[in-house]
Amino acid sequence: MTKSELIESLAKQQPHLALKDVELAVKCIIEKMNQALSSGERIEIRGFGSFSLHKRPPRVGRNPKSGESVALSEKYVPHFKPGKELRDRVNDSSNQYQIID
Amino acid sequence: MALTKANFADTLFDELGLNKREAKDMVEFFFEEIKSSLEQGKQVKISGFGKFELRDKSSRPGRNPKTGEEIPITARRVVTFRSGQKLKARVEAYVGSE
């Protein structure tokens, strides 16, 4: 499922809203999640899961072309932990559905 | 304080002018739609954010870390999240607060 398919499906479930408004709402939710994570704030959605930042320690990397070593400073990466309901629903129905893009 | 569904609903109310009921429903439907897609085996790619992927893992031997007792971990399907380039870049620029 892509973002535009998500928007279409949400519009079908809320026929009283204009497609344009559903589109704006989806973009607004995504932007809010991006903003929260990039300012170090956690997101906790009951039944869905939580997003947080994980710290990666500084390390010595290598330029794959020249072989030269480069010092890389510590950084943060987004991390998602699925909630119990999502974990169970996905696992319980896994024998009925194949994984598709 | 972590961000919750109520915060997202408030944002939709403040910025888009949806009424409280519509805003709350929209947030519910949004996360439910992603869950239901994943439940049906369909991975979810949200451009500008990231991709929720599914993986089938085979069973493996496990252990109760407290008792040391061996218990097999059954085969299962799990959800993983890979953040997109844009989110990665924005988060990398974050310089912790501690």
N, CA and C atoms of all chains as a GROMACS GRO file, in nm:
protein
  597
    1MET      N    1   0.085  -0.119   0.000
    1MET     CA    2   0.000   0.000   0.000
    1MET      C    3   0.089   0.125   0.000
    2THR      N    4   0.051   0.221  -0.081
    2THR     CA    5   0.126   0.346  -0.087
    2THR      C    6   0.047   0.457  -0.017
    3LYS      N    7   0.111   0.573  -0.007
    3LYS     CA    8   0.042   0.685   0.057
    3LYS      C    9  -0.086   0.722  -0.018
    4SER      N   10  -0.081   0.722  -0.151
    4SER     CA   11  -0.202   0.760  -0.224
    4SER      C   12  -0.314   0.657  -0.210
    5GLU      N   13  -0.277   0.528  -0.199
    5GLU     CA   14  -0.379   0.426  -0.174
    5GLU      C   15  -0.439   0.440  -0.034
    6LEU      N   16  -0.353   0.477   0.060
    6LEU     CA   17  -0.400   0.501   0.197
    6LEU      C   18  -0.501   0.616   0.198
    7ILE      N   19  -0.467   0.722   0.126
    7ILE     CA   20  -0.556   0.839   0.118
    7ILE      C   21  -0.691   0.801   0.056
    8GLU      N   22  -0.686   0.726  -0.054
    8GLU     CA   23  -0.809   0.682  -0.122
    8GLU      C   24  -0.898   0.602  -0.028
    9SER      N   25  -0.834   0.509   0.042
    9SER     CA   26  -0.910   0.422   0.130
    9SER      C   27  -0.971   0.500   0.247
   10LEU      N   28  -0.897   0.596   0.300
   10LEU     CA   29  -0.949   0.678   0.410
   10LEU      C   30  -1.064   0.767   0.362
   11ALA      N   31  -1.055   0.811   0.237
   11ALA     CA   32  -1.160   0.895   0.180
   11ALA      C   33  -1.289   0.814   0.166
   12LYS      N   34  -1.276   0.687   0.126
   12LYS     CA   35  -1.394   0.600   0.113
   12LYS      C   36  -1.464   0.579   0.246
   13GLN      N   37  -1.383   0.570   0.352
   13GLN     CA   38  -1.442   0.545   0.484
   13GLN      C   39  -1.503   0.670   0.545
   14GLN      N   40  -1.469   0.787   0.490
   14GLN     CA   41  -1.522   0.913   0.544
   14GLN      C   42  -1.579   0.996   0.430
   15PRO      N   43  -1.688   0.948   0.372
   15PRO     CA   44  -1.742   1.010   0.250
   15PRO      C   45  -1.788   1.156   0.271
   16HIS      N   46  -1.805   1.197   0.396
   16HIS     CA   47  -1.847   1.336   0.421
   16HIS      C   48  -1.731   1.434   0.408
   17LEU      N   49  -1.608   1.381   0.394
   17LEU     CA   50  -1.492   1.471   0.380
   17LEU      C   51  -1.449   1.477   0.233
   18ALA      N   52  -1.404   1.594   0.190
   18ALA     CA   53  -1.352   1.608   0.054
   18ALA      C   54  -1.218   1.535   0.043
   19LEU      N   55  -1.192   1.476  -0.073
   19LEU     CA   56  -1.066   1.403  -0.094
   19LEU      C   57  -0.946   1.491  -0.059
   20LYS      N   58  -0.955   1.616  -0.099
   20LYS     CA   59  -0.847   1.713  -0.073
   20LYS      C   60  -0.818   1.724   0.077
   21ASP      N   61  -0.924   1.723   0.158
   21ASP     CA   62  -0.907   1.735   0.303
   21ASP      C   63  -0.844   1.610   0.363
   22VAL      N   64  -0.881   1.493   0.308
   22VAL     CA   65  -0.822   1.368   0.356
   22VAL      C   66  -0.672   1.369   0.323
   23GLU      N   67  -0.641   1.417   0.202
   23GLU     CA   68  -0.503   1.425   0.159
   23GLU      C   69  -0.423   1.517   0.252
   24LEU      N   70  -0.480   1.631   0.282
   24LEU     CA   71  -0.412   1.725   0.373
   24LEU      C   72  -0.396   1.666   0.512
   25ALA      N   73  -0.497   1.594   0.558
   25ALA     CA   74  -0.492   1.535   0.693
   25ALA      C   75  -0.380   1.432   0.701
   26VAL      N   76  -0.369   1.347   0.598
   26VAL     CA   77  -0.264   1.245   0.598
   26VAL      C   78  -0.126   1.311   0.597
   27LYS      N   79  -0.111   1.413   0.513
   27LYS     CA   80   0.018   1.483   0.508
   27LYS      C   81   0.050   1.549   0.641
   28CYS      N   82  -0.053   1.601   0.706
   28CYS     CA   83  -0.038   1.668   0.834
   28CYS      C   84   0.007   1.569   0.943
   29ILE      N   85  -0.053   1.451   0.945
   29ILE     CA   86  -0.016   1.348   1.044
   29ILE      C   87   0.130   1.305   1.021
   30ILE      N   88   0.166   1.284   0.894
   30ILE     CA   89   0.302   1.240   0.863
   30ILE      C   90   0.404   1.348   0.901
   31GLU      N   91   0.371   1.473   0.868
   31GLU     CA   92   0.463   1.582   0.902
   31GLU      C   93   0.480   1.595   1.053
   32LYS      N   94   0.371   1.575   1.125
   32LYS     CA   95   0.376   1.582   1.271
   32LYS      C   96   0.465   1.471   1.329
   33MET      N   97   0.458   1.353   1.269
   33MET     CA   98   0.544   1.243   1.315
   33MET      C   99   0.691   1.274   1.284
   34ASN      N  100   0.715   1.325   1.164
   34ASN     CA  101   0.852   1.362   1.127
   34ASN      C  102   0.908   1.469   1.221
   35GLN      N  103   0.826   1.568   1.248
   35GLN     CA  104   0.869   1.678   1.337
   35GLN      C  105   0.903   1.627   1.476
   36ALA      N  106   0.813   1.542   1.530
   36ALA     CA  107   0.833   1.491   1.665
   36ALA      C  108   0.965   1.415   1.672
   37LEU      N  109   0.986   1.321   1.578
   37LEU     CA  110   1.107   1.240   1.583
   37LEU      C  111   1.232   1.324   1.562
   38SER      N  112   1.225   1.422   1.472
   38SER     CA  113   1.347   1.499   1.448
   38SER      C  114   1.374   1.598   1.559
   39SER      N  115   1.282   1.612   1.656
   39SER     CA  116   1.316   1.693   1.773
   39SER      C  117   1.334   1.603   1.895
   40GLY      N  118   1.349   1.473   1.870
   40GLY     CA  119   1.382   1.380   1.978
   40GLY      C  120   1.264   1.335   2.061
   41GLU      N  121   1.141   1.363   2.013
   41GLU     CA  122   1.023   1.327   2.090
   41GLU      C  123   0.972   1.188   2.050
   42ARG      N  124   0.929   1.111   2.148
   42ARG     CA  125   0.871   0.979   2.121
   42ARG      C  126   0.728   0.990   2.071
   43ILE      N  127   0.683   0.886   1.999
   43ILE     CA  128   0.543   0.879   1.957
   43ILE      C  129   0.489   0.747   2.009
   44GLU      N  130   0.375   0.749   2.079
   44GLU     CA  131   0.318   0.625   2.132
   44GLU      C  132   0.172   0.612   2.089
   45ILE      N  133   0.145   0.516   2.002
   45ILE     CA  134   0.009   0.493   1.954
   45ILE      C  135  -0.037   0.357   2.006
   46ARG      N  136  -0.131   0.359   2.098
   46ARG     CA  137  -0.178   0.235   2.160
   46ARG      C  138  -0.231   0.137   2.056
   47GLY      N  139  -0.184   0.012   2.062
   47GLY     CA  140  -0.230  -0.091   1.970
   47GLY      C  141  -0.155  -0.092   1.839
   48PHE      N  142  -0.087   0.018   1.809
   48PHE     CA  143  -0.011   0.028   1.684
   48PHE      C  144   0.137   0.009   1.713
   49GLY      N  145   0.192   0.095   1.796
   49GLY     CA  146   0.332   0.082   1.832
   49GLY      C  147   0.391   0.215   1.874
   50SER      N  148   0.521   0.215   1.899
   50SER     CA  149   0.586   0.339   1.938
   50SER      C  150   0.710   0.364   1.854
   51PHE      N  151   0.734   0.492   1.830
   51PHE     CA  152   0.853   0.536   1.756
   51PHE      C  153   0.943   0.610   1.854
   52SER      N  154   1.072   0.582   1.847
   52SER     CA  155   1.166   0.655   1.932
   52SER      C  156   1.298   0.665   1.857
   53LEU      N  157   1.394   0.732   1.918
   53LEU     CA  158   1.526   0.741   1.855
   53LEU      C  159   1.622   0.647   1.925
   54HIS      N  160   1.704   0.581   1.849
   54HIS     CA  161   1.813   0.502   1.905
   54HIS      C  162   1.944   0.571   1.871
   55LYS      N  163   2.034   0.570   1.969
   55LYS     CA  164   2.162   0.636   1.950
   55LYS      C  165   2.262   0.540   1.890
   56ARG      N  166   2.332   0.584   1.788
   56ARG     CA  167   2.442   0.504   1.731
   56ARG      C  168   2.573   0.568   1.775
   57PRO      N  169   2.660   0.491   1.838
   57PRO     CA  170   2.786   0.548   1.888
   57PRO      C  171   2.876   0.595   1.773
   58PRO      N  172   2.970   0.684   1.803
   58PRO     CA  173   3.064   0.727   1.699
   58PRO      C  174   3.147   0.608   1.653
   59ARG      N  175   3.189   0.607   1.528
   59ARG     CA  176   3.270   0.494   1.480
   59ARG      C  177   3.363   0.543   1.370
   60VAL      N  178   3.458   0.458   1.339
   60VAL     CA  179   3.549   0.490   1.230
   60VAL      C  180   3.498   0.418   1.106
   61GLY      N  181   3.460   0.494   1.007
   61GLY     CA  182   3.410   0.435   0.883
   61GLY      C  183   3.518   0.441   0.777
   62ARG      N  184   3.484   0.391   0.660
   62ARG     CA  185   3.581   0.392   0.552
   62ARG      C  186   3.517   0.443   0.424
   63ASN      N  187   3.590   0.523   0.352
   63ASN     CA  188   3.544   0.561   0.219
   63ASN      C  189   3.563   0.440   0.129
   64PRO      N  190   3.452   0.382   0.080
   64PRO     CA  191   3.464   0.257   0.004
   64PRO      C  192   3.546   0.272  -0.124
   65LYS      N  193   3.556   0.391  -0.177
   65LYS     CA  194   3.633   0.412  -0.301
   65LYS      C  195   3.781   0.419  -0.273
   66SER      N  196   3.818   0.506  -0.178
   66SER     CA  197   3.962   0.530  -0.156
   66SER      C  198   4.020   0.441  -0.047
   67GLY      N  199   3.931   0.380   0.035
   67GLY     CA  200   3.982   0.298   0.145
   67GLY      C  201   4.025   0.381   0.264
   68GLU      N  202   4.019   0.512   0.250
   68GLU     CA  203   4.059   0.604   0.356
   68GLU      C  204   3.964   0.594   0.475
   69SER      N  205   4.015   0.601   0.598
   69SER     CA  206   3.922   0.595   0.712
   69SER      C  207   3.872   0.735   0.747
   70VAL      N  208   3.746   0.739   0.787
   70VAL     CA  209   3.681   0.866   0.824
   70VAL      C  210   3.617   0.851   0.961
   71ALA      N  211   3.635   0.950   1.045
   71ALA     CA  212   3.571   0.947   1.176
   71ALA      C  213   3.425   0.988   1.161
   72LEU      N  214   3.334   0.903   1.207
   72LEU     CA  215   3.191   0.936   1.200
   72LEU      C  216   3.143   0.964   1.341
   73SER      N  217   3.077   1.077   1.360
   73SER     CA  218   3.031   1.112   1.494
   73SER      C  219   2.906   1.032   1.530
   74GLU      N  220   2.868   1.036   1.656
   74GLU     CA  221   2.749   0.961   1.698
   74GLU      C  222   2.626   1.019   1.629
   75LYS      N  223   2.526   0.934   1.608
   75LYS     CA  224   2.405   0.984   1.544
   75LYS      C  225   2.283   0.912   1.599
   76TYR      N  226   2.166   0.963   1.564
   76TYR     CA  227   2.042   0.901   1.607
   76TYR      C  228   1.969   0.843   1.487
   77VAL      N  229   1.903   0.729   1.508
   77VAL     CA  230   1.822   0.670   1.401
   77VAL      C  231   1.682   0.641   1.456
   78PRO      N  232   1.579   0.656   1.370
   78PRO     CA  233   1.443   0.628   1.414
   78PRO      C  234   1.425   0.479   1.438
   79HIS      N  235   1.347   0.445   1.540
   79HIS     CA  236   1.319   0.304   1.568
   79HIS      C  237   1.170   0.285   1.595
   80PHE      N  238   1.113   0.177   1.541
   80PHE     CA  239   0.971   0.148   1.562
   80PHE      C  240   0.956   0.016   1.635
   81LYS      N  241   0.876   0.016   1.740
   81LYS     CA  242   0.845  -0.107   1.812
   81LYS      C  243   0.696  -0.132   1.797
   82PRO      N  244   0.657  -0.238   1.724
   82PRO     CA  245   0.514  -0.264   1.703
   82PRO      C  246   0.444  -0.293   1.836
   83GLY      N  247   0.321  -0.247   1.849
   83GLY     CA  248   0.242  -0.273   1.969
   83GLY      C  249   0.184  -0.414   1.966
   84LYS      N  250   0.132  -0.456   2.080
   84LYS     CA  251   0.084  -0.594   2.093
   84LYS      C  252  -0.027  -0.628   1.994
   85GLU      N  253  -0.123  -0.536   1.979
   85GLU     CA  254  -0.235  -0.565   1.888
   85GLU      C  255  -0.185  -0.585   1.745
   86LEU      N  256  -0.097  -0.496   1.699
   86LEU     CA  257  -0.042  -0.508   1.563
   86LEU      C  258   0.037  -0.637   1.548
   87ARG      N  259   0.121  -0.666   1.646
   87ARG     CA  260   0.202  -0.789   1.642
   87ARG      C  261   0.113  -0.911   1.630
   88ASP      N  262   0.010  -0.916   1.714
   88ASP     CA  263  -0.078  -1.034   1.716
   88ASP      C  264  -0.160  -1.045   1.588
   89ARG      N  265  -0.215  -0.933   1.542
   89ARG     CA  266  -0.299  -0.940   1.421
   89ARG      C  267  -0.217  -0.987   1.301
   90VAL      N  268  -0.095  -0.932   1.288
   90VAL     CA  269  -0.009  -0.968   1.174
   90VAL      C  270   0.030  -1.116   1.182
   91ASN      N  271   0.064  -1.160   1.301
   91ASN     CA  272   0.110  -1.298   1.316
   91ASN      C  273  -0.006  -1.398   1.302
   92ASP      N  274  -0.120  -1.364   1.360
   92ASP     CA  275  -0.232  -1.458   1.360
   92ASP      C  276  -0.290  -1.480   1.221
   93SER      N  277  -0.273  -1.384   1.130
   93SER     CA  278  -0.332  -1.400   0.997
   93SER      C  279  -0.226  -1.438   0.893
   94SER      N  280  -0.102  -1.466   0.941
   94SER     CA  281   0.007  -1.485   0.846
   94SER      C  282  -0.012  -1.608   0.756
   95ASN      N  283  -0.087  -1.708   0.804
   95ASN     CA  284  -0.105  -1.825   0.716
   95ASN      C  285  -0.216  -1.805   0.613
   96GLN      N  286  -0.287  -1.692   0.622
   96GLN     CA  287  -0.393  -1.664   0.524
   96GLN      C  288  -0.348  -1.573   0.410
   97TYR      N  289  -0.242  -1.499   0.435
   97TYR     CA  290  -0.199  -1.399   0.336
   97TYR      C  291  -0.050  -1.410   0.307
   98GLN      N  292  -0.016  -1.395   0.178
   98GLN     CA  293   0.125  -1.387   0.142
   98GLN      C  294   0.170  -1.242   0.156
   99ILE      N  295   0.300  -1.223   0.175
   99ILE     CA  296   0.353  -1.087   0.185
   99ILE      C  297   0.362  -1.025   0.046
  100ILE      N  298   0.299  -0.912   0.028
  100ILE     CA  299   0.310  -0.842  -0.100
  100ILE      C  300   0.340  -0.694  -0.077
  101ASP      N  301   0.395  -0.629  -0.180
  101ASP     CA  302   0.431  -0.488  -0.167
  101ASP      C  303   0.311  -0.396  -0.177
  102MET      N  304   0.736   1.407   2.740
  102MET     CA  305   0.603   1.350   2.710
  102MET      C  306   0.596   1.300   2.566
  103ALA      N  307   0.548   1.179   2.551
  103ALA     CA  308   0.536   1.124   2.416
  103ALA      C  309   0.411   1.176   2.347
  104LEU      N  310   0.418   1.180   2.217
  104LEU     CA  311   0.305   1.222   2.134
  104LEU      C  312   0.204   1.107   2.125
  105THR      N  313   0.076   1.136   2.142
  105THR     CA  314  -0.025   1.031   2.134
  105THR      C  315  -0.129   1.067   2.028
  106LYS      N  316  -0.227   0.977   2.011
  106LYS     CA  317  -0.333   1.001   1.912
  106LYS      C  318  -0.404   1.133   1.938
  107ALA      N  319  -0.423   1.166   2.066
  107ALA     CA  320  -0.493   1.291   2.100
  107ALA      C  321  -0.418   1.412   2.044
  108ASN      N  322  -0.284   1.408   2.048
  108ASN     CA  323  -0.206   1.520   1.993
  108ASN      C  324  -0.225   1.534   1.843
  109PHE      N  325  -0.234   1.419   1.774
  109PHE     CA  326  -0.254   1.425   1.629
  109PHE      C  327  -0.392   1.482   1.598
  110ALA      N  328  -0.492   1.439   1.675
  110ALA     CA  329  -0.628   1.491   1.654
  110ALA      C  330  -0.631   1.643   1.677
  111ASP      N  331  -0.561   1.689   1.781
  111ASP     CA  332  -0.555   1.834   1.808
  111ASP      C  333  -0.494   1.909   1.690
  112THR      N  334  -0.389   1.852   1.632
  112THR     CA  335  -0.323   1.916   1.519
  112THR      C  336  -0.419   1.929   1.400
  113LEU      N  337  -0.496   1.822   1.374
  113LEU     CA  338  -0.591   1.826   1.262
  113LEU      C  339  -0.700   1.928   1.288
  114PHE      N  340  -0.738   1.942   1.413
  114PHE     CA  341  -0.839   2.041   1.452
  114PHE      C  342  -0.783   2.183   1.434
  115ASP      N  343  -0.662   2.205   1.485
  115ASP     CA  344  -0.600   2.339   1.480
  115ASP      C  345  -0.562   2.380   1.339
  116GLU      N  346  -0.498   2.288   1.264
  116GLU     CA  347  -0.439   2.329   1.138
  116GLU      C  348  -0.530   2.311   1.017
  117LEU      N  349  -0.624   2.213   1.027
  117LEU     CA  350  -0.707   2.186   0.910
  117LEU      C  351  -0.853   2.226   0.930
  118GLY      N  352  -0.887   2.254   1.055
  118GLY     CA  353  -1.024   2.294   1.082
  118GLY      C  354  -1.124   2.180   1.076
  119LEU      N  355  -1.076   2.053   1.086
  119LEU     CA  356  -1.172   1.943   1.102
  119LEU      C  357  -1.235   1.962   1.239
  120ASN      N  358  -1.361   1.920   1.258
  120ASN     CA  359  -1.416   1.930   1.392
  120ASN      C  360  -1.358   1.820   1.481
  121LYS      N  361  -1.378   1.829   1.611
  121LYS     CA  362  -1.313   1.737   1.705
  121LYS      C  363  -1.342   1.590   1.671
  122ARG      N  364  -1.469   1.563   1.640
  122ARG     CA  365  -1.510   1.427   1.606
  122ARG      C  366  -1.438   1.377   1.480
  123GLU      N  367  -1.440   1.461   1.375
  123GLU     CA  368  -1.374   1.424   1.248
  123GLU      C  369  -1.225   1.402   1.268
  124ALA      N  370  -1.165   1.489   1.349
  124ALA     CA  371  -1.020   1.481   1.371
  124ALA      C  372  -0.985   1.351   1.444
  125LYS      N  373  -1.064   1.318   1.545
  125LYS     CA  374  -1.040   1.197   1.623
  125LYS      C  375  -1.057   1.073   1.534
  126ASP      N  376  -1.167   1.071   1.456
  126ASP     CA  377  -1.192   0.959   1.366
  126ASP      C  378  -1.081   0.942   1.264
  127MET      N  379  -1.036   1.054   1.208
  127MET     CA  380  -0.932   1.049   1.104
  127MET      C  381  -0.807   0.980   1.158
  128VAL      N  382  -0.768   1.016   1.279
  128VAL     CA  383  -0.648   0.957   1.339
  128VAL      C  384  -0.668   0.807   1.363
  129GLU      N  385  -0.786   0.770   1.413
  129GLU     CA  386  -0.818   0.628   1.433
  129GLU      C  387  -0.810   0.551   1.301
  130PHE      N  388  -0.880   0.604   1.199
  130PHE     CA  389  -0.883   0.538   1.069
  130PHE      C  390  -0.742   0.526   1.010
  131PHE      N  391  -0.661   0.630   1.027
  131PHE     CA  392  -0.525   0.632   0.972
  131PHE      C  393  -0.444   0.512   1.023
  132PHE      N  394  -0.437   0.497   1.154
  132PHE     CA  395  -0.356   0.389   1.209
  132PHE      C  396  -0.422   0.253   1.187
  133GLU      N  397  -0.557   0.249   1.192
  133GLU     CA  398  -0.627   0.123   1.169
  133GLU      C  399  -0.604   0.074   1.026
  134GLU      N  400  -0.602   0.166   0.931
  134GLU     CA  401  -0.584   0.129   0.791
  134GLU      C  402  -0.446   0.066   0.769
  135ILE      N  403  -0.345   0.120   0.834
  135ILE     CA  404  -0.210   0.064   0.822
  135ILE      C  405  -0.205  -0.075   0.887
  136LYS      N  406  -0.267  -0.086   1.005
  136LYS     CA  407  -0.270  -0.216   1.072
  136LYS      C  408  -0.340  -0.320   0.985
  137SER      N  409  -0.454  -0.280   0.928
  137SER     CA  410  -0.532  -0.378   0.852
  137SER      C  411  -0.462  -0.418   0.723
  138SER      N  412  -0.390  -0.324   0.662
  138SER     CA  413  -0.311  -0.358   0.544
  138SER      C  414  -0.202  -0.461   0.580
  139LEU      N  415  -0.131  -0.434   0.689
  139LEU     CA  416  -0.023  -0.525   0.731
  139LEU      C  417  -0.080  -0.662   0.770
  140GLU      N  418  -0.196  -0.660   0.832
  140GLU     CA  419  -0.262  -0.785   0.872
  140GLU      C  420  -0.290  -0.871   0.749
  141GLN      N  421  -0.320  -0.804   0.636
  141GLN     CA  422  -0.349  -0.877   0.512
  141GLN      C  423  -0.224  -0.901   0.428
  142GLY      N  424  -0.108  -0.888   0.490
  142GLY     CA  425   0.016  -0.919   0.422
  142GLY      C  426   0.069  -0.809   0.332
  143LYS      N  427  -0.004  -0.695   0.327
  143LYS     CA  428   0.039  -0.588   0.238
  143LYS      C  429   0.131  -0.490   0.310
  144GLN      N  430   0.254  -0.478   0.262
  144GLN     CA  431   0.348  -0.384   0.322
  144GLN      C  432   0.303  -0.242   0.291
  145VAL      N  433   0.344  -0.148   0.374
  145VAL     CA  434   0.294  -0.011   0.360
  145VAL      C  435   0.410   0.086   0.341
  146LYS      N  436   0.408   0.156   0.227
  146LYS     CA  437   0.515   0.251   0.200
  146LYS      C  438   0.460   0.392   0.201
  147ILE      N  439   0.507   0.472   0.295
  147ILE     CA  440   0.459   0.609   0.306
  147ILE      C  441   0.573   0.702   0.268
  148SER      N  442   0.564   0.758   0.149
  148SER     CA  443   0.675   0.841   0.103
  148SER      C  444   0.688   0.963   0.194
  149GLY      N  445   0.811   1.002   0.221
  149GLY     CA  446   0.836   1.112   0.312
  149GLY      C  447   0.842   1.066   0.457
  150PHE      N  448   0.818   0.938   0.482
  150PHE     CA  449   0.824   0.888   0.619
  150PHE      C  450   0.904   0.758   0.625
  151GLY      N  451   0.847   0.650   0.573
  151GLY     CA  452   0.919   0.524   0.576
  151GLY      C  453   0.833   0.410   0.532
  152LYS      N  454   0.886   0.289   0.546
  152LYS     CA  455   0.814   0.172   0.499
  152LYS      C  456   0.796   0.070   0.612
  153PHE      N  457   0.672   0.022   0.628
  153PHE     CA  458   0.644  -0.085   0.723
  153PHE      C  459   0.653  -0.215   0.645
  154GLU      N  460   0.750  -0.297   0.681
  154GLU     CA  461   0.773  -0.422   0.608
  154GLU      C  462   0.733  -0.542   0.692
  155LEU      N  463   0.709  -0.653   0.624
  155LEU     CA  464   0.673  -0.778   0.692
  155LEU      C  465   0.781  -0.881   0.665
  156ARG      N  466   0.810  -0.961   0.766
  156ARG     CA  467   0.908  -1.069   0.746
  156ARG      C  468   0.860  -1.195   0.814
  157ASP      N  469   0.872  -1.305   0.742
  157ASP     CA  470   0.839  -1.435   0.800
  157ASP      C  471   0.967  -1.494   0.859
  158LYS      N  472   0.964  -1.520   0.988
  158LYS     CA  473   1.082  -1.575   1.055
  158LYS      C  474   1.057  -1.721   1.088
  159SER      N  475   1.158  -1.803   1.066
  159SER     CA  476   1.139  -1.945   1.098
  159SER      C  477   1.165  -1.967   1.247
  160SER      N  478   1.123  -2.081   1.296
  160SER     CA  479   1.137  -2.107   1.440
  160SER      C  480   1.284  -2.125   1.475
  161ARG      N  481   1.318  -2.096   1.599
  161ARG     CA  482   1.457  -2.110   1.642
  161ARG      C  483   1.455  -2.144   1.791
  162PRO      N  484   1.565  -2.204   1.839
  162PRO     CA  485   1.569  -2.236   1.981
  162PRO      C  486   1.586  -2.109   2.063
  163GLY      N  487   1.513  -2.098   2.171
  163GLY     CA  488   1.527  -1.982   2.260
  163GLY      C  489   1.550  -2.029   2.402
  164ARG      N  490   1.557  -1.935   2.491
  164ARG     CA  491   1.586  -1.968   2.631
  164ARG      C  492   1.515  -1.867   2.721
  165ASN      N  493   1.464  -1.912   2.829
  165ASN     CA  494   1.412  -1.820   2.929
  165ASN      C  495   1.532  -1.758   3.000
  166PRO      N  496   1.551  -1.627   2.984
  166PRO     CA  497   1.673  -1.566   3.038
  166PRO      C  498   1.680  -1.576   3.191
  167LYS      N  499   1.566  -1.591   3.257
  167LYS     CA  500   1.567  -1.599   3.404
  167LYS      C  501   1.606  -1.738   3.452
  168THR      N  502   1.540  -1.839   3.396
  168THR     CA  503   1.561  -1.975   3.446
  168THR      C  504   1.664  -2.053   3.365
  169GLY      N  505   1.698  -2.003   3.245
  169GLY     CA  506   1.792  -2.075   3.161
  169GLY      C  507   1.728  -2.191   3.088
  170GLU      N  508   1.599  -2.210   3.112
  170GLU     CA  509   1.524  -2.320   3.052
  170GLU      C  510   1.512  -2.300   2.900
  171GLU      N  511   1.526  -2.407   2.825
  171GLU     CA  512   1.516  -2.396   2.680
  171GLU      C  513   1.371  -2.400   2.634
  172ILE      N  514   1.327  -2.301   2.555
  172ILE     CA  515   1.192  -2.303   2.500
  172ILE      C  516   1.203  -2.264   2.353
  173PRO      N  517   1.143  -2.343   2.264
  173PRO     CA  518   1.153  -2.310   2.122
  173PRO      C  519   1.072  -2.183   2.093
  174ILE      N  520   1.127  -2.096   2.007
  174ILE     CA  521   1.054  -1.978   1.961
  174ILE      C  522   0.988  -2.018   1.829
  175THR      N  523   0.856  -2.009   1.825
  175THR     CA  524   0.782  -2.058   1.707
  175THR      C  525   0.803  -1.967   1.587
  176ALA      N  526   0.776  -2.020   1.468
  176ALA     CA  527   0.783  -1.940   1.346
  176ALA      C  528   0.680  -1.828   1.356
  177ARG      N  529   0.712  -1.709   1.308
  177ARG     CA  530   0.616  -1.599   1.318
  177ARG      C  531   0.639  -1.494   1.210
  178ARG      N  532   0.537  -1.411   1.191
  178ARG     CA  533   0.549  -1.298   1.099
  178ARG      C  534   0.564  -1.171   1.181
  179VAL      N  535   0.662  -1.090   1.147
  179VAL     CA  536   0.686  -0.967   1.224
  179VAL      C  537   0.685  -0.843   1.135
  180VAL      N  538   0.659  -0.730   1.198
  180VAL     CA  539   0.658  -0.600   1.129
  180VAL      C  540   0.789  -0.528   1.159
  181THR      N  541   0.854  -0.475   1.056
  181THR     CA  542   0.970  -0.390   1.081
  181THR      C  543   0.949  -0.257   1.011
  182PHE      N  544   1.018  -0.156   1.057
  182PHE     CA  545   1.003  -0.023   0.997
  182PHE      C  546   1.138   0.025   0.946
  183ARG      N  547   1.139   0.070   0.822
  183ARG     CA  548   1.262   0.131   0.767
  183ARG      C  549   1.232   0.275   0.736
  184SER      N  550   1.303   0.365   0.802
  184SER     CA  551   1.274   0.507   0.779
  184SER      C  552   1.326   0.548   0.642
  185GLY      N  553   1.255   0.641   0.582
  185GLY     CA  554   1.294   0.693   0.451
  185GLY      C  555   1.410   0.791   0.463
  186GLN      N  556   1.468   0.825   0.348
  186GLN     CA  557   1.584   0.915   0.344
  186GLN      C  558   1.558   1.048   0.415
  187LYS      N  559   1.440   1.104   0.389
  187LYS     CA  560   1.409   1.237   0.441
  187LYS      C  561   1.405   1.236   0.594
  188LEU      N  562   1.335   1.135   0.649
  188LEU     CA  563   1.326   1.124   0.795
  188LEU      C  564   1.463   1.096   0.856
  189LYS      N  565   1.539   1.004   0.793
  189LYS     CA  566   1.674   0.972   0.841
  189LYS      C  567   1.760   1.096   0.852
  190ALA      N  568   1.756   1.176   0.745
  190ALA     CA  569   1.839   1.297   0.742
  190ALA      C  570   1.797   1.394   0.851
  191ARG      N  571   1.666   1.408   0.870
  191ARG     CA  572   1.618   1.502   0.972
  191ARG      C  573   1.654   1.456   1.112
  192VAL      N  574   1.646   1.326   1.136
  192VAL     CA  575   1.676   1.273   1.269
  192VAL      C  576   1.826   1.278   1.298
  193GLU      N  577   1.906   1.252   1.194
  193GLU     CA  578   2.051   1.253   1.211
  193GLU      C  579   2.100   1.390   1.256
  194ALA      N  580   2.028   1.492   1.212
  194ALA     CA  581   2.067   1.629   1.245
  194ALA      C  582   2.036   1.661   1.391
  195TYR      N  583   1.957   1.575   1.455
  195TYR     CA  584   1.921   1.597   1.595
  195TYR      C  585   2.040   1.566   1.684
  196VAL      N  586   2.075   1.660   1.771
  196VAL     CA  587   2.189   1.642   1.859
  196VAL      C  588   2.138   1.628   2.000
  197GLY      N  589   2.110   1.510   2.045
  197GLY     CA  590   2.054   1.480   2.178
  197GLY      C  591   2.047   1.597   2.276
  198SER      N  592   1.981   1.575   2.390
  198SER     CA  593   1.962   1.686   2.482
  198SER      C  594   2.031   1.659   2.614
  199GLU      N  595   2.093   1.539   2.625
  199GLU     CA  596   2.154   1.509   2.756
  199GLU      C  597   2.293   1.569   2.770
   0.00000   0.00000   0.00000
